[in-house]
Each structure stands twice: as C-alpha cells, then as structure tokens.
Amino acid sequence: MKIEVRQLTKQYKNKFALNHVSFTLEEPKIYGLLGRNGAGKTTFMDMLAGNILPTKGDIFVNGERPFDNRHVQENVCLIKEGNNFKKEWKVIEVIRLYSFFYPKFDQQLAKQLLSKYNLNPNAKVKTLSKGMESALGITVGLASKTPITIFDEPYIGLDAAARKQFYDVMLQEYENEKRMIIFSTHLIDEVSLMFEEVLILQQGGLVLQKSAEALRQQTISVTGRQEQVQTFIKNKQLISKKEFMGMMTAYVFADRQEAKEEGLEVESIPTQDLMIQLTEKEREDRHEAIS
Ligand SMILES: Nc1ncnc2c1ncn2[C@@H]1O[C@H](COP(=O)(O)OP(=O)(O)OP(=O)(O)O)[C@@H](O)[C@H]1O
C-alpha cells in the first residue's frame, strides 16, 4: 500500500489543522505519528480513513482518494480513542458488522482477544467501562487485518498490563503478517521501540520524517566543554542546547562516531524528548520537514 500526501490542507475558518503537508508512506511498517495536542494528527488520520475531505491538496491510497470510496475504506481501519461504536450495539454485533465490512477480518483472532480482555460478547457497548471499550477497539483494529491499520491513542482507560498485552499481540500479528500500522500516541516512551519510522507534526506542518534507525544513529545528545560543543555543532542542524557552568549539552543531527572522536560524551535522545524539543514554541514558524 502506498499513501501519498500532497500539499494536504484542512482549514477550519481561519485555523489550519493541516497546512500544505506532503509526505509518502509506502512500506508495511509500524509508523509513529507524533505531535503535541492540536498538531493535526487526528485530522490527517480522518482524511486517510476517508471520513473528511481536504480543503486543498490531496491524499491518495494506491492512487485513489479515500473519501466516500469503499474500495479504499475496506483497506483502512481507524480506531480512535473512544466512541468507535454505537452504544446500543452488543460486543458480538460490533464484531459481526466489522467482519462484514473488512474482507480479511479474522473472527478467530477477534474471539481470542475478546476472551483475553474478558469482554462479554453479549454486553452492550454502553455498559462497558472506558478501558473495556478501548479493548474492544483494539480487538477490532487488530482483527480487521486491514493493510493500513490506524490506532489514534486507542487505549484510554486501559491499565499498564492491558496496554502491554495490546503491544505484544500487535507485534505478534505484525510478525505473522506485515501491514502498515500507523500509531499515534502521547505515551511515546512506552511504544517508541516498536516504531520503524517516525513522523512528527507541529501546528499542521510536518517537522520530521525519519526511520527509527536513522533517528538512533543521527540524532544525538553531545556533552562537553562549552567551546568544544560549540565547535562541534557549527554547521550542523541543532535541535536544542543547554549550558551549565562552562559545560554544554546539545541535541543535534550529527554522526555519532564523529562526536565520539571529538571526545564528546554521546547519548541517544529518547523519542519523546526529541518530539518535545522539535516542537518547542520558538520553532513555531519552522515548517520545513527534516528527512
Ligand atoms: N471539526 C473541527 N472544527 C474546528 N477546528 C477543528 C476541528 N477538528 C480539528 N480542529 C482543530 O484543528 C487542529 C488540529 O486538531 P487535531 O485533532 O487534528 O489535532 P491532534 O494532533 O490530533 O491533537 P490531540 O493530540 O490533542 O488529539 C486543532 O487546533 C483543532 O482545534
């Protein structure tokens, strides 16, 4: 599956939820879609799932526009943080309806997950706790087996143990059959090791798209004497820096080995920290993506 996003824009009155964003996703990979509140993540996922139309620009899934397009929509399953299902439906009806819609829906897996999460098939959605409703969403998302599966903060109310179960099953399923999983979350450190590629949105713009491996190799924290670090970061793409008593720590796009050879202390930057630094207020006017 190939997703092509071209100058994608969504405007609500004078507010740009997405502002001329362009990128391509084409591998069966686990993508982390990150950004602060209001960055435009849900807007993008809704457009990909064909729920809303762009104001300008285009989004294509294998060359087709998703909006009002059954052929695309049966290949894309979006699970949001809540209200995915009608309150009057029973759990088993949810499973049945989604299995009609998604051609590759795995009933067996759905049953296993319902039992793993202790979900009573005859319970109505309105009687489920927040965590149980999330578990039902996760069940549908994983069992849909859609080539593009999107989870938008899907685990509101789920405790840490249940979230871990979700990650384990997701990775197992992904191992069994690779697909594109787009995962948006604010619990970044909990899941960042699963990401194979990371996209960061900020105020409707894309500020970064990089493979996890490139991030590990090329985004580093370097610490040393102030002048030593200043010299090293000259002509490099700086993310942020901090000074303390003649010492300096800088987050920078740079070669790990080169930094070591300069005698600097080198560490990896946790993805959450990277997202926070890249989307700091003073960068608000910056919209060119780092790739
Ligand atoms: N239906 C709407 N009407 C007006 N403004 C909207 C609408 N939907 C989204 N927005 C605005 O667009 C911007 C992007 O919202 P979006 O929900 O895509 O962000 P997000 O990155 O998913 O945020 P969060 O992490 O808080 O879920 C926000 O400023 C939001 O207020």
The ligand as an SDF file (V2000), in Angstrom:
LIG
                    3D

 31 33  0  0  0  0  0  0  0  0999 V2000
  -14.1250   19.9780   13.4130 N   0  0  0  0  0  0  0  0  0  0  0  0
  -13.2600   20.9520   13.7450 C   0  0  0  0  0  0  0  0  0  0  0  0
  -13.6380   22.2310   13.8010 N   0  0  0  0  0  0  0  0  0  0  0  0
  -12.7750   23.2170   14.1240 C   0  0  0  0  0  0  0  0  0  0  0  0
  -11.4690   23.0070   14.4220 N   0  0  0  0  0  0  0  0  0  0  0  0
  -11.0270   21.7430   14.4000 C   0  0  0  0  0  0  0  0  0  0  0  0
  -11.8830   20.6370   14.0630 C   0  0  0  0  0  0  0  0  0  0  0  0
  -11.1410   19.4970   14.1070 N   0  0  0  0  0  0  0  0  0  0  0  0
   -9.9020   19.8650   14.4740 C   0  0  0  0  0  0  0  0  0  0  0  0
   -9.8190   21.1950   14.6460 N   0  0  0  0  0  0  0  0  0  0  0  0
   -8.6240   21.9620   15.0280 C   0  0  0  0  0  0  0  0  0  0  0  0
   -7.5640   21.5390   14.2060 O   0  0  0  0  0  0  0  0  0  0  0  0
   -6.3590   21.4330   14.9530 C   0  0  0  0  0  0  0  0  0  0  0  0
   -5.7970   20.0250   14.8080 C   0  0  0  0  0  0  0  0  0  0  0  0
   -6.6470   19.1240   15.5070 O   0  0  0  0  0  0  0  0  0  0  0  0
   -6.3520   17.5610   15.5770 P   0  0  0  0  0  0  0  0  0  0  0  0
   -7.4970   16.9370   16.3200 O   0  0  0  0  0  0  0  0  0  0  0  0
   -6.0660   17.0550   14.2190 O   0  0  0  0  0  0  0  0  0  0  0  0
   -5.0210   17.5230   16.4530 O   0  0  0  0  0  0  0  0  0  0  0  0
   -4.2590   16.2860   17.1510 P   0  0  0  0  0  0  0  0  0  0  0  0
   -2.8370   16.3870   16.7440 O   0  0  0  0  0  0  0  0  0  0  0  0
   -4.9680   15.0240   16.8460 O   0  0  0  0  0  0  0  0  0  0  0  0
   -4.3910   16.6500   18.6790 O   0  0  0  0  0  0  0  0  0  0  0  0
   -4.5110   15.6940   20.0070 P   0  0  0  0  0  0  0  0  0  0  0  0
   -3.1490   15.1370   20.2530 O   0  0  0  0  0  0  0  0  0  0  0  0
   -4.9180   16.6750   21.0560 O   0  0  0  0  0  0  0  0  0  0  0  0
   -5.5580   14.6630   19.7120 O   0  0  0  0  0  0  0  0  0  0  0  0
   -6.7010   21.8340   16.3850 C   0  0  0  0  0  0  0  0  0  0  0  0
   -6.3800   23.1900   16.5540 O   0  0  0  0  0  0  0  0  0  0  0  0
   -8.1990   21.6490   16.4470 C   0  0  0  0  0  0  0  0  0  0  0  0
   -8.7760   22.5380   17.3590 O   0  0  0  0  0  0  0  0  0  0  0  0
  1  2  1  0
  2  3  1  0
  2  7  2  0
  3  4  2  0
  4  5  1  0
  5  6  2  0
  6  7  1  0
  6 10  1  0
  7  8  1  0
  8  9  2  0
  9 10  1  0
 10 11  1  0
 11 12  1  0
 11 30  1  0
 12 13  1  0
 13 14  1  0
 13 28  1  0
 14 15  1  0
 15 16  1  0
 16 17  2  0
 16 18  1  0
 16 19  1  0
 19 20  1  0
 20 21  2  0
 20 22  1  0
 20 23  1  0
 23 24  1  0
 24 25  2  0
 24 26  1  0
 24 27  1  0
 28 29  1  0
 28 30  1  0
 30 31  1  0
M  END
$$$$
